[in-house]
Amino acid sequence: MSLSLRPTALALALLFAAPPLCAAAEGDEADSAAARAVAWLASAVEDPSWSEVDATQANLGAKRLVVEAMLAYTLLLRPDLGQFDDLRARLHGRVSAAANGRSAATAFAFQNWGAGLSSVYVLEKAFRGEVDRAALRALADGFAERQNAEGGWGHGADLPIGFYPTTLIVTTYWALLALGGAALHGVKPDEVVLADALELLRAVQVESGGFPYGGRSYRKGVEAGRTAGVVLALASLGLEQEDTFRRAARYALRNVRSIPDGHASPAMHVFSGAMAMFLLGDEAWSAYSREVLARVLRAQRPDGSFDDVVPGSPDSLRLMGDESTLRAYITAFYAAALSTPRSRTAAALRLKKPLSGDEEAPAATSAALLRWRVSLPGVERVALDAERAVVLDARGTLHVLEAGTGQQLYTIEEGVSRPAAARLALLADRVLVWTEPALDDSLPESLRGVVEAGAAEPAATETDLLTCFTLEPAARAWQVDLAEPMLALRAGEHGLHQLTRSGRLHVRNQEDGAATRVHHVPALLVNNDLALLPGGAFAVADESLLRVYDGEGEETWKRRSRAPRGVVPAAVTSLSVWGDSLFAGSSDGSVARRDAGDGALVWQHALRSGVVRLAATGEDRVAVLCHDGQVHSVGGGELLWSRDIGRGRESPERSGLVRDGDLVWVDAWGAGRLVALEAATGEERASFPLAGVRCFAAGGGRVLIADGEGVCCHDAP
């Protein structure tokens, strides 16, 4: 259903009477932008079609409720906009009903979102002297009833989805804000509910201070946006002197620019981030205004609505609602964020003594020997082994260089389609290139697989391609059009193993690309990996299940992650192999070594953050890159060493972990450096700045780094 927006005469009058943004001072500019947004939102929510939501449209109904709550909140902050007094009264009734559990929208699957954002309005009224004790009691009791077995909160209703975490940190911090705010106005929440929730937060907070996406079983995606929301919630509970608060606040301060980024809801992060930065003091608010709100102001359209400031954001995903509702959702949060200095809630929670960020040590640079540099503009991907370096440029041309000198041996100009989406693998005398499908730009990477899996029509305009080029002679050997998206490609002694989302594992001949076998495993969704084992066997990670198959495709054993009743178990997120040892890392931070033959558990060790990637460094030892930017070595079931490569800095880039001989290479994009660690001791052997770097490859005792001007090759020390 598409919402038709017909601005009222009153809204249009305000819209065109507002001064132009470029003529306003900083505070006036934000106020003017918020007023124009309110005018646009008023026309949206007063359109007759706004209320046309049926019981099957849970996400749409929840989003519209959130829009109304945020608009009602912003109108509380703007008594100067008297032309919207009638709308204020209508919104008060709707939002108060939602807070009291009397709105039909709260019966949808997103109760905790609706109640949490409605509580922002109820609390702001309370801080202005209009305390609605019935609404505060209903909020406190409702959140107590919906608290899950982990001590946190999810969307609201239980979702029958095996890959989705039971707890969301984002709804957990809205619940705690409501409970803390209720307590400040004389409505005492259940002490056990608070204790369980705070125990959960302390358990999942990573060493750098950040918070992940989910609870104990899903410690993935440490992000500043949800960490700032936790800062706001803990302040409402009067816990600003606690270590949990101070570490979270410093993480948010270190990563101010990244607050809108991330999975949950960037627009909502802009609002909760504004509240958190304002309560941390003038320095924090100034940084937030400069790094985030300036981007918001630039995103305002002439009609007063806002574009999304995060490309590919979930807030712009059409799967989540019609275009007009999505724009209203973004606009409502941005208007509220811009109005933060007017908030009595933010003022009441503001720290008496501002908290500043900690000092950061400068990144060291390496003394490793620069072996050669070659100017090649537009590099997209690189690959490296002991003999050759392969470079793919933006035109789709492959350049093959001698690894020791950088001398160009030859080029392959037959063309690689969509080189920006390509990946490379160098296998002895040939190179494999595969491209990913060109998906809808509005679809965030974290959700593409889910949408592909359930789409009635193909999501891609072009199919995946798998191409093999021989290097001597330099020519295209074969190309395969893949019928569906490829999740993993592994090369072994028994051929190329290509895993697809539907659960087909194609074993291809390296000589001509022909599929010699097709094995069938269960369909895969979000968390998955593939590893090749001796004798043609292979292991597949599928959410909480780890399965091993023999060379004939018969399942030989499987193991499932376990969790308390009512909690979605941890997902297996990465696999690595050394001989007969199969290492598995999970979203709860656990790392296990199993016997690849029978699945017997040799040992298991728990880390604080979810596992991004593993790299086996011996039969009984594995390097582990975690979501908090920490790199660990685990052996014999014990932690051997840890290094903070990320330094508490986050980045939208997913960091990589590559073993080459006795070294482990880690690209910490947020911290701006590429690091080589001694696998046995964790000693830092080399470090390179990543400013301007597009990609890297390690192999044969060297590292190949591509920047905007070309590629350079360094010898590892």
C-alpha positions as CSV (number, residue, x, y, z in Angstrom):
1,M,0.0,0.0,0.0
2,S,1.4,3.4,-0.9
3,L,0.6,6.4,1.2
4,S,-0.4,9.6,-0.6
5,L,0.8,12.7,1.2
6,R,-1.4,15.8,0.7
7,P,0.0,18.6,2.8
8,T,-2.6,20.7,4.7
9,A,-2.8,24.4,3.9
10,L,-1.5,25.1,7.5
11,A,1.5,22.7,7.0
12,L,2.3,24.2,3.7
13,A,2.2,27.7,5.1
14,L,4.7,26.8,7.8
15,L,6.9,24.9,5.3
16,F,7.3,27.9,3.0
17,A,7.5,30.5,5.8
18,A,10.5,28.7,7.3
19,P,13.8,30.5,6.8
20,P,16.3,28.8,4.4
21,L,18.8,26.6,6.1
22,C,21.8,28.4,4.8
23,A,20.7,31.7,6.5
24,A,20.4,30.2,9.9
25,A,22.9,29.9,12.8
26,E,23.7,26.5,14.1
27,G,20.8,26.3,16.7
28,D,18.4,28.1,14.5
29,E,19.3,25.9,11.6
30,A,18.4,22.7,13.6
31,D,15.1,24.3,14.9
32,S,14.1,25.4,11.4
33,A,14.8,22.0,9.9
34,A,12.8,20.3,12.7
35,A,9.9,22.6,12.1
36,R,9.8,21.9,8.4
37,A,10.0,18.2,9.2
38,V,7.1,18.5,11.6
39,A,5.0,20.2,8.9
40,W,5.7,17.3,6.5
41,L,5.0,14.7,9.2
42,A,1.7,16.4,10.1
43,S,0.5,16.0,6.5
44,A,1.5,12.3,6.6
45,V,-0.2,11.2,9.8
46,E,-3.4,13.2,9.0
47,D,-3.8,11.5,5.6
48,P,-6.8,9.1,5.7
49,S,-4.7,6.2,4.5
50,W,-2.3,6.5,7.5
51,S,-4.7,4.5,9.6
52,E,-5.3,1.8,7.0
53,V,-3.2,-1.0,8.6
54,D,-4.5,-4.5,9.0
55,A,-3.4,-7.3,11.4
56,T,-1.1,-8.8,8.8
57,Q,1.0,-5.7,8.5
58,A,2.8,-5.9,11.9
59,N,6.0,-4.1,10.8
60,L,4.1,-1.3,9.0
61,G,1.8,-0.8,12.0
62,A,4.7,-0.7,14.5
63,K,6.6,1.8,12.3
64,R,3.5,4.1,12.1
65,L,3.1,3.9,15.9
66,V,6.7,4.9,16.3
67,V,6.3,7.8,13.9
68,E,3.3,9.1,16.0
69,A,5.3,8.7,19.2
70,M,8.3,10.6,17.9
71,L,6.1,13.3,16.4
72,A,4.1,13.7,19.6
73,Y,7.5,13.9,21.5
74,T,8.9,16.6,19.1
75,L,5.7,18.6,19.4
76,L,6.1,18.6,23.2
77,L,9.5,20.2,22.7
78,R,8.0,22.8,20.3
79,P,5.2,24.8,22.0
80,D,6.0,27.6,19.5
81,L,4.4,25.5,16.8
82,G,0.9,26.4,18.0
83,Q,-0.7,25.7,14.6
84,F,-0.4,22.0,15.4
85,D,-2.3,22.1,18.8
86,D,-5.2,19.9,17.4
87,L,-2.7,17.3,16.2
88,R,-1.0,17.4,19.5
89,A,-4.2,16.4,21.3
90,R,-5.0,13.6,18.8
91,L,-1.4,12.2,19.1
92,H,-1.5,12.4,22.9
93,G,-4.5,10.1,22.9
94,R,-3.0,7.6,20.5
95,V,0.5,7.4,22.1
96,S,-0.9,7.3,25.7
97,A,-3.1,4.4,24.6
98,A,-0.1,2.6,23.3
99,A,1.9,3.2,26.5
100,N,-1.0,1.9,28.5
101,G,-1.3,-1.2,26.3
102,R,-4.7,-0.2,24.9
103,S,-3.6,0.3,21.2
104,A,-4.2,-2.3,18.6
105,A,-0.7,-1.8,17.3
106,T,0.8,-3.1,20.6
107,A,-0.8,-6.4,19.9
108,F,1.6,-6.9,16.9
109,A,4.9,-8.7,17.1
110,F,6.8,-5.4,17.9
111,Q,5.4,-4.6,21.3
112,N,8.8,-3.6,22.8
113,W,9.5,-1.1,20.0
114,G,6.1,0.5,20.4
115,A,6.1,0.6,24.1
116,G,9.7,1.7,24.3
117,L,9.3,4.6,21.9
118,S,6.0,5.6,23.5
119,S,7.7,5.8,26.8
120,V,9.9,8.6,25.4
121,Y,6.8,10.7,25.1
122,V,5.4,9.7,28.5
123,L,8.7,10.5,30.2
124,E,9.1,13.9,28.5
125,K,5.6,14.9,29.7
126,A,6.5,13.7,33.2
127,F,9.7,15.8,33.3
128,R,7.5,18.7,32.3
129,G,5.3,18.1,35.3
130,E,2.5,16.0,33.7
131,V,3.1,12.7,35.4
132,D,0.8,9.9,34.0
133,R,1.3,7.3,36.7
134,A,-1.1,4.8,35.1
135,A,0.9,4.9,31.8
136,L,4.2,4.5,33.7
137,R,2.9,1.6,35.7
138,A,1.6,0.0,32.5
139,L,4.9,0.4,30.9
140,A,6.8,-1.1,33.9
141,D,4.4,-4.0,34.2
142,G,4.4,-4.7,30.5
143,F,8.2,-4.8,30.2
144,A,8.4,-7.1,33.3
145,E,5.9,-9.5,31.6
146,R,7.8,-9.6,28.4
147,Q,11.3,-10.0,29.8
148,N,12.9,-13.1,28.3
149,A,15.0,-15.9,29.9
150,E,18.2,-14.1,29.2
151,G,17.1,-11.0,31.2
152,G,16.6,-8.9,28.1
153,W,13.9,-8.0,25.5
154,G,13.4,-8.9,21.9
155,H,10.9,-7.4,19.4
156,G,8.0,-8.3,21.5
157,A,6.4,-11.5,20.5
158,D,8.5,-14.7,20.1
159,L,9.5,-15.0,16.4
160,P,9.8,-18.6,15.1
161,I,13.1,-17.9,13.3
162,G,16.0,-20.1,14.1
163,F,18.7,-17.5,13.2
164,Y,17.2,-14.5,15.0
165,P,18.5,-13.7,18.4
166,T,16.2,-13.9,21.4
167,T,17.5,-10.6,22.9
168,L,18.0,-7.3,21.1
169,I,20.2,-4.8,22.9
170,V,18.3,-2.0,21.2
171,T,14.8,-3.0,22.7
172,T,16.6,-3.8,26.0
173,Y,17.8,-0.3,26.4
174,W,14.4,1.2,25.5
175,A,12.9,-1.1,28.2
176,L,15.5,0.1,30.7
177,L,14.9,3.7,29.8
178,A,11.2,3.2,30.5
179,L,11.9,1.5,33.8
180,G,14.5,4.0,34.9
181,G,12.2,6.9,34.0
182,A,9.3,5.4,35.8
183,A,11.4,5.0,38.9
184,L,12.4,8.7,38.7
185,H,8.7,9.6,38.9
186,G,7.7,7.4,41.8
187,V,6.7,4.2,40.0
188,K,9.0,1.5,41.3
189,P,9.9,-1.3,38.8
190,D,10.5,-4.9,39.8
191,E,14.0,-5.1,41.3
192,V,14.5,-8.6,39.9
193,V,13.7,-7.5,36.4
194,L,16.2,-4.7,36.7
195,A,18.9,-6.9,38.2
196,D,18.5,-9.6,35.5
197,A,18.7,-6.9,32.8
198,L,21.8,-5.3,34.2
199,E,23.5,-8.6,34.7
200,L,22.9,-9.3,31.0
201,L,24.4,-6.0,29.9
202,R,27.5,-6.5,32.0
203,A,27.9,-10.0,30.6
204,V,27.8,-9.0,26.9
205,Q,29.7,-5.7,27.1
206,V,33.0,-6.2,25.3
207,E,36.4,-5.0,26.7
208,S,36.4,-1.8,24.6
209,G,33.1,-0.8,26.2
210,G,30.8,-1.5,23.2
211,F,27.7,-3.6,23.0
212,P,26.7,-6.3,20.5
213,Y,23.5,-6.8,18.5
214,G,22.1,-9.5,20.8
215,G,22.4,-11.2,24.2
216,R,24.7,-13.9,25.4
217,S,24.1,-16.2,22.5
218,Y,24.5,-13.5,19.8
219,R,27.5,-11.2,20.6
220,K,27.9,-10.1,17.0
221,G,28.1,-6.6,15.6
222,V,29.6,-4.4,18.3
223,E,28.3,-0.9,17.3
224,A,28.4,2.6,18.7
225,G,24.7,3.2,17.9
226,R,23.3,0.7,20.3
227,T,26.1,1.4,22.8
228,A,25.0,5.1,22.9
229,G,21.4,3.8,23.6
230,V,22.7,1.8,26.6
231,V,24.4,5.0,27.9
232,L,21.0,6.7,27.8
233,A,19.3,3.9,29.6
234,L,21.9,3.5,32.3
235,A,21.8,7.3,33.0
236,S,18.0,7.0,33.6
237,L,18.8,4.4,36.2
238,G,21.3,6.7,37.9
239,L,24.3,4.4,37.1
240,E,26.6,7.0,35.6
241,Q,29.3,6.2,38.1
242,E,29.4,2.5,37.3
243,D,32.2,1.1,35.2
244,T,29.6,-0.3,32.6
245,F,28.3,3.2,31.9
246,R,31.7,4.9,31.7
247,R,33.2,2.3,29.4
248,A,30.1,2.4,27.2
249,A,30.2,6.2,27.1
250,R,33.9,6.3,26.1
251,Y,33.3,3.8,23.4
252,A,30.5,6.0,22.0
253,L,32.7,9.1,22.2
254,R,35.5,7.3,20.4
255,N,33.1,6.3,17.6
256,V,30.7,9.3,17.4
257,R,30.7,9.4,13.6
258,S,29.7,5.7,13.5
259,I,26.6,6.1,15.7
260,P,24.1,6.1,12.8
261,D,25.7,3.0,11.2
262,G,24.7,-0.6,12.0
263,H,22.0,-3.0,11.6
264,A,19.0,-2.3,13.9
265,S,17.7,1.1,12.8
266,P,20.1,3.9,11.9
267,A,17.4,6.6,12.1
268,M,16.6,5.5,15.7
269,H,20.3,5.4,16.5
270,V,20.6,9.1,15.4
271,F,17.9,10.0,18.0
272,S,19.2,7.8,20.9
273,G,22.7,8.9,20.0
274,A,21.7,12.6,20.2
275,M,20.2,12.0,23.7
276,A,23.3,10.2,24.9
277,M,25.7,12.7,23.5
278,F,23.8,15.6,25.0
279,L,23.7,14.1,28.5
280,L,27.5,13.5,28.3
281,G,28.2,17.3,28.1
282,D,29.0,20.2,25.7
283,E,32.1,18.6,24.2
284,A,30.2,15.4,23.3
285,W,27.2,17.3,21.9
286,S,29.5,19.5,19.8
287,A,31.2,16.5,18.3
288,Y,27.8,14.9,17.6
289,S,26.4,18.0,16.0
290,R,29.5,18.2,13.8
291,E,29.9,14.5,12.9
292,V,26.2,13.4,12.7
293,L,23.6,16.1,12.8
294,A,25.4,18.1,10.1
295,R,24.9,15.0,7.8
296,V,21.2,15.0,8.9
297,L,20.7,18.6,7.9
298,R,22.3,18.0,4.5
299,A,19.8,15.1,4.0
300,Q,16.7,17.3,4.2
301,R,14.5,17.5,1.1
302,P,12.9,20.7,-0.1
303,D,9.5,19.3,1.2
304,G,10.8,19.0,4.7
305,S,11.3,15.2,4.8
306,F,14.6,13.6,5.2
307,D,16.6,11.1,3.1
308,D,18.4,8.3,5.0
309,V,22.0,9.3,5.9
310,V,23.2,5.7,5.8
311,P,23.4,4.2,2.3
312,G,21.7,0.8,2.2
313,S,20.1,1.2,5.6
314,P,17.5,-1.2,6.9
315,D,15.3,1.9,7.4
316,S,15.1,2.2,3.7
317,L,14.4,-1.4,3.0
318,R,11.1,-1.7,1.2
319,L,10.5,-5.1,2.6
320,M,9.9,-3.3,5.9
321,G,7.1,-1.0,4.8
322,D,5.9,1.3,2.0
323,E,8.1,4.1,0.8
324,S,6.1,6.9,2.4
325,T,6.0,5.2,5.9
326,L,9.7,4.6,5.7
327,R,10.4,8.3,4.9
328,A,8.1,9.3,7.8
329,Y,9.9,7.0,10.1
330,I,13.3,8.5,9.2
331,T,12.0,12.0,9.3
332,A,10.3,11.6,12.7
333,F,13.6,10.4,14.3
334,Y,15.7,13.1,12.7
335,A,13.3,15.8,13.8
336,A,13.4,14.5,17.4
337,A,17.2,14.3,17.3
338,L,17.6,17.9,16.0
339,S,15.3,19.1,18.8
340,T,17.4,17.4,21.6
341,P,18.6,20.6,23.3
342,R,14.9,21.4,24.0
343,S,14.3,18.1,25.8
344,R,13.6,18.1,29.5
345,T,14.4,14.4,29.7
346,A,17.9,15.0,28.2
347,A,18.5,18.0,30.5
348,A,17.4,16.0,33.6
349,L,19.8,13.1,32.8
350,R,22.7,15.3,31.9
351,L,25.9,14.5,33.8
352,K,26.9,17.1,36.4
353,K,30.5,16.5,35.4
354,P,31.0,15.9,31.6
355,L,32.8,12.8,30.5
356,S,35.5,13.1,27.9
357,G,36.9,10.4,25.6
358,D,40.2,8.7,26.5
359,E,43.5,9.4,24.8
360,E,44.4,7.1,21.9
361,A,47.9,6.0,21.3
362,P,49.2,6.7,17.7
363,A,49.3,3.7,15.5
364,A,52.8,2.4,14.9
365,T,54.1,2.0,11.3
366,S,56.2,-0.9,10.1
367,A,59.8,-1.1,9.3
368,A,59.2,-4.0,7.0
369,L,61.0,-3.8,3.7
370,L,59.2,-2.3,0.8
371,R,60.1,-4.6,-2.1
372,W,58.3,-2.9,-5.0
373,R,55.5,-0.5,-6.0
374,V,53.6,-0.5,-9.3
375,S,51.3,2.3,-10.4
376,L,47.9,0.8,-11.4
377,P,44.9,3.1,-10.9
378,G,41.5,1.7,-10.1
379,V,42.6,-1.5,-8.3
380,E,39.5,-3.4,-7.1
381,R,41.0,-6.8,-5.9
382,V,44.4,-8.5,-5.4
383,A,45.7,-12.0,-4.8
384,L,49.2,-13.2,-3.9
385,D,51.3,-16.3,-3.6
386,A,55.0,-17.0,-3.5
387,E,55.4,-16.7,-7.3
388,R,52.8,-14.3,-8.6
389,A,50.7,-11.3,-7.7
390,V,47.3,-10.8,-9.5
391,V,45.6,-7.4,-9.7
392,L,42.0,-6.8,-10.9
393,D,41.3,-3.2,-12.0
394,A,38.1,-1.3,-12.4
395,R,37.9,-2.0,-16.1
396,G,37.8,-5.7,-15.5
397,T,41.4,-6.4,-16.6
398,L,43.6,-8.8,-14.8
399,H,47.3,-7.9,-14.4
400,V,49.7,-10.7,-13.5
401,L,52.9,-9.6,-11.8
402,E,56.1,-11.4,-10.7
403,A,55.7,-11.5,-6.9
404,G,59.4,-10.9,-6.1
405,T,60.0,-7.9,-8.4
406,G,56.6,-6.5,-9.5
407,Q,57.5,-7.0,-13.1
408,Q,54.3,-7.3,-15.2
409,L,54.3,-10.7,-16.9
410,Y,51.0,-10.3,-18.9
411,T,47.5,-9.0,-18.8
412,I,44.2,-10.7,-19.4
413,E,41.8,-8.2,-21.0
414,E,38.9,-10.5,-21.8
415,G,37.0,-8.6,-19.1
416,V,35.6,-9.4,-15.7
417,S,32.0,-8.2,-15.4
418,R,31.3,-6.0,-12.3
419,P,34.9,-6.0,-11.0
420,A,33.8,-4.0,-7.9
421,A,31.8,-7.0,-6.8
422,A,34.4,-9.6,-7.8
423,R,36.6,-11.8,-5.6
424,L,39.8,-13.5,-6.5
425,A,41.5,-16.8,-5.6
426,L,45.0,-17.7,-6.8
427,L,45.5,-21.5,-7.3
428,A,48.9,-22.5,-8.6
429,D,48.8,-21.9,-12.3
430,R,45.3,-20.4,-12.5
431,V,43.1,-17.7,-11.0
432,L,39.5,-17.9,-10.1
433,V,37.2,-14.9,-10.3
434,W,33.6,-14.9,-9.2
435,T,31.1,-12.0,-9.0
436,E,28.2,-11.5,-6.7
437,P,24.7,-10.6,-8.0
438,A,23.8,-6.9,-8.5
439,L,21.1,-6.5,-5.8
440,D,18.7,-3.8,-5.0
441,D,20.8,-0.9,-3.5
442,S,18.2,-0.3,-0.8
443,L,19.0,-3.8,0.7
444,P,21.5,-3.8,3.5
445,E,24.2,-6.5,3.2
446,S,23.2,-8.1,6.5
447,L,19.7,-8.9,5.1
448,R,20.4,-9.7,1.4
449,G,20.6,-13.4,2.0
450,V,17.3,-13.5,3.9
451,V,15.5,-11.6,1.1
452,E,17.1,-13.7,-1.6
453,A,16.0,-16.9,0.2
454,G,12.4,-15.8,0.4
455,A,12.0,-13.8,-2.8
456,A,9.3,-14.8,-5.2
457,E,11.3,-13.4,-8.1
458,P,15.1,-13.4,-8.5
459,A,16.6,-10.5,-6.6
460,A,19.5,-10.0,-9.0
461,T,19.5,-8.5,-12.5
462,E,22.5,-10.6,-13.4
463,T,23.6,-14.1,-12.4
464,D,26.7,-15.0,-10.5
465,L,29.6,-15.9,-12.6
466,L,32.5,-18.2,-11.8
467,T,35.4,-17.8,-14.2
468,C,38.8,-19.6,-14.4
469,F,41.8,-18.1,-16.1
470,T,45.0,-20.0,-16.8
471,L,48.2,-18.1,-16.2
472,E,50.5,-20.0,-18.6
473,P,49.2,-19.4,-21.2
474,A,47.2,-16.3,-20.0
475,A,43.7,-17.0,-21.2
476,R,40.2,-17.7,-20.0
477,A,39.8,-21.4,-19.5
478,W,36.1,-21.6,-18.6
479,Q,33.2,-19.7,-17.2
480,V,30.1,-21.0,-15.4
481,D,26.8,-19.1,-15.0
482,L,25.6,-19.9,-11.5
483,A,21.8,-20.3,-11.1
484,E,21.8,-18.9,-7.5
485,P,24.0,-16.9,-5.1
486,M,27.2,-18.6,-3.9
487,L,28.0,-18.4,-0.2
488,A,31.4,-20.0,-0.2
489,L,34.1,-21.4,-2.6
490,R,36.8,-23.7,-1.4
491,A,39.6,-25.4,-3.4
492,G,40.9,-28.7,-2.4
493,E,42.5,-31.9,-3.7
494,H,39.1,-33.2,-4.7
495,G,38.1,-30.1,-6.7
496,L,36.3,-26.8,-6.2
497,H,33.5,-26.9,-3.7
498,Q,30.9,-24.3,-4.3
499,L,28.1,-23.8,-1.6
500,T,24.9,-22.1,-2.6
501,R,22.1,-20.7,-0.4
502,S,19.6,-23.4,-1.3
503,G,21.9,-26.0,0.2
504,R,23.5,-27.4,-3.0
505,L,27.2,-28.1,-2.8
506,H,28.7,-28.4,-6.3
507,V,32.0,-30.2,-6.6
508,R,33.6,-28.8,-9.8
509,N,36.6,-30.0,-11.9
510,Q,39.3,-27.3,-12.0
511,E,40.2,-28.2,-15.6
512,D,36.8,-27.3,-17.2
513,G,34.5,-26.2,-14.4
514,A,32.1,-29.1,-14.9
515,A,30.2,-30.2,-11.8
516,T,31.3,-33.8,-11.1
517,R,29.0,-34.1,-8.0
518,V,26.2,-32.2,-6.4
519,H,25.6,-32.8,-2.7
520,H,22.5,-31.5,-0.8
521,V,22.6,-30.0,2.6
522,P,19.8,-28.0,4.3
523,A,19.1,-24.5,2.9
524,L,21.2,-21.7,4.5
525,L,20.3,-18.3,5.8
526,V,22.5,-15.8,7.6
527,N,25.2,-17.5,9.6
528,N,27.1,-20.2,7.7
529,D,30.5,-21.4,6.6
530,L,32.2,-24.3,4.7
531,A,35.4,-26.1,5.4
532,L,37.1,-29.0,3.5
533,L,38.3,-32.0,5.4
534,P,40.7,-34.8,4.5
535,G,39.5,-37.5,2.1
536,G,37.0,-35.4,0.3
537,A,34.8,-34.8,3.4
538,F,33.5,-31.4,4.2
539,A,31.9,-29.5,7.1
540,V,29.0,-27.0,6.8
541,A,28.0,-24.6,9.5
542,D,24.3,-23.6,9.5
543,E,23.1,-21.4,12.3
544,S,23.3,-23.5,15.5
545,L,24.1,-26.7,13.6
546,L,27.5,-28.1,12.6
547,R,27.3,-31.0,10.1
548,V,30.1,-33.1,8.6
549,Y,29.6,-35.1,5.4
550,D,31.8,-37.7,3.7
551,G,33.1,-37.6,0.1
552,E,29.8,-39.2,-1.1
553,G,27.7,-36.4,0.6
554,E,26.4,-38.6,3.4
555,E,26.1,-37.0,6.8
556,T,28.6,-38.6,9.2
557,W,27.8,-36.5,12.3
558,K,26.2,-33.3,13.5
559,R,26.3,-31.2,16.6
560,R,23.9,-28.5,17.8
561,S,24.6,-25.4,20.0
562,R,22.5,-25.5,23.1
563,A,20.9,-22.6,25.0
564,P,18.4,-22.2,27.9
565,R,14.8,-22.9,27.1
566,G,13.3,-20.0,25.3
567,V,16.6,-18.7,24.0
568,V,17.8,-19.0,20.4
569,P,21.1,-20.9,20.6
570,A,24.4,-19.5,19.4
571,A,25.2,-19.7,15.7
572,V,28.4,-21.2,14.3
573,T,29.9,-18.4,12.4
574,S,33.4,-19.6,11.3
575,L,35.3,-22.9,10.6
576,S,38.9,-23.7,10.2
577,V,40.8,-27.0,9.7
578,W,44.3,-28.3,10.5
579,G,44.7,-32.0,9.6
580,D,42.0,-33.9,11.5
581,S,41.2,-31.0,13.8
582,L,38.0,-29.0,13.0
583,F,37.8,-25.6,14.8
584,A,34.4,-23.9,15.1
585,G,33.8,-20.3,16.4
586,S,30.3,-19.1,17.4
587,S,28.3,-16.0,17.9
588,D,28.5,-16.3,21.7
589,G,32.3,-16.2,21.6
590,S,32.9,-19.9,22.1
591,V,35.7,-21.6,20.3
592,A,35.8,-25.4,20.0
593,R,38.2,-28.0,18.7
594,R,36.5,-31.2,17.5
595,D,37.8,-34.4,15.9
596,A,36.8,-34.1,12.3
597,G,36.2,-37.8,12.0
598,D,33.6,-38.4,14.7
599,G,32.8,-34.9,16.1
600,A,34.2,-35.6,19.5
601,L,34.8,-32.4,21.5
602,V,38.5,-32.1,22.3
603,W,38.2,-28.7,24.1
604,Q,36.1,-25.5,24.2
605,H,37.0,-22.0,25.4
606,A,34.7,-19.0,25.9
607,L,35.6,-15.5,24.7
608,R,33.7,-12.3,25.5
609,S,32.7,-11.3,21.9
610,G,31.3,-13.2,19.0
611,V,33.7,-14.8,16.5
612,V,34.1,-13.1,13.1
613,R,36.8,-15.5,11.7
614,L,39.2,-18.3,12.6
615,A,42.6,-19.3,11.2
616,A,44.1,-22.5,12.4
617,T,47.8,-22.1,13.2
618,G,48.5,-25.7,14.4
619,E,46.8,-29.0,15.2
620,D,45.8,-27.7,18.6
621,R,45.9,-23.9,18.1
622,V,43.7,-21.4,16.4
623,A,43.8,-17.6,15.9
624,V,40.4,-15.9,16.5
625,L,39.2,-12.5,15.3
626,C,36.2,-11.3,17.4
627,H,33.6,-8.6,16.7
628,D,35.1,-6.3,19.3
629,G,38.4,-6.0,17.3
630,Q,40.3,-8.3,19.6
631,V,42.5,-11.1,18.2
632,H,43.2,-14.1,20.4
633,S,45.1,-17.4,20.1
634,V,43.5,-20.4,21.8
635,G,45.2,-23.7,22.2
636,G,44.6,-26.7,24.4
637,G,41.4,-25.1,25.6
638,E,43.3,-22.2,27.1
639,L,43.8,-18.6,26.1
640,L,47.4,-18.2,24.9
641,W,47.5,-14.5,24.1
642,S,45.2,-11.6,23.1
643,R,45.8,-8.4,21.2
644,D,43.5,-5.3,20.9
645,I,43.9,-4.7,17.1
646,G,40.7,-2.6,16.8
647,R,41.6,-0.3,19.7
648,G,37.9,0.3,20.4
649,R,37.3,1.7,16.9
650,E,34.6,0.4,14.7
651,S,34.2,0.5,11.0
652,P,31.5,-0.6,8.5
653,E,34.2,-2.7,6.8
654,R,34.3,-6.3,8.0
655,S,37.9,-7.0,9.2
656,G,39.8,-10.0,7.8
657,L,42.1,-12.6,9.3
658,V,44.7,-14.4,7.1
659,R,47.4,-16.9,8.1
660,D,50.6,-16.9,6.1
661,G,53.3,-19.2,7.5
662,D,54.2,-18.2,11.1
663,L,52.2,-14.9,10.8
664,V,48.6,-13.9,11.2
665,W,47.5,-10.8,9.3
666,V,44.6,-8.7,10.5
667,D,43.1,-5.7,8.8
668,A,41.6,-3.4,11.5
669,W,39.8,-0.8,9.3
670,G,38.3,1.2,12.2
671,A,41.8,1.6,13.8
672,G,43.3,2.3,10.4
673,R,46.0,-0.3,10.3
674,L,47.0,-3.6,8.9
675,V,48.9,-5.8,11.4
676,A,51.0,-8.9,11.2
677,L,51.2,-10.9,14.5
678,E,53.5,-13.8,15.4
679,A,51.1,-16.8,15.5
680,A,52.9,-18.4,18.4
681,T,53.3,-15.4,20.7
682,G,51.1,-12.6,19.4
683,E,54.1,-10.3,19.0
684,E,53.4,-7.5,16.6
685,R,55.8,-8.0,13.7
686,A,54.5,-5.4,11.2
687,S,52.0,-2.6,11.0
688,F,50.9,-0.5,8.0
689,P,48.5,2.4,7.9
690,L,45.3,1.7,6.0
691,A,44.4,5.2,5.0
692,G,43.3,5.0,1.4
693,V,43.8,1.2,1.2
694,R,41.2,-0.7,-0.8
695,C,42.3,-4.3,-0.2
696,F,45.2,-6.5,0.6
697,A,46.5,-10.1,0.2
698,A,49.1,-12.0,2.1
699,G,51.1,-15.0,0.9
700,G,54.5,-16.4,0.3
701,G,56.0,-14.3,3.1
702,R,54.9,-11.1,1.6
703,V,51.9,-8.7,1.8
704,L,50.4,-6.9,-1.2
705,I,48.5,-3.7,-0.4
706,A,46.4,-1.8,-2.9
707,D,45.6,2.0,-2.5
708,G,44.2,4.6,-4.8
709,E,47.4,4.8,-6.9
710,G,48.4,1.2,-7.3
711,V,49.9,-1.7,-5.4
712,C,52.9,-2.1,-3.2
713,C,54.5,-5.3,-2.0
714,H,56.3,-5.6,1.4
715,D,58.4,-8.5,2.7
716,A,57.2,-9.7,6.1
717,P,59.8,-9.2,8.8
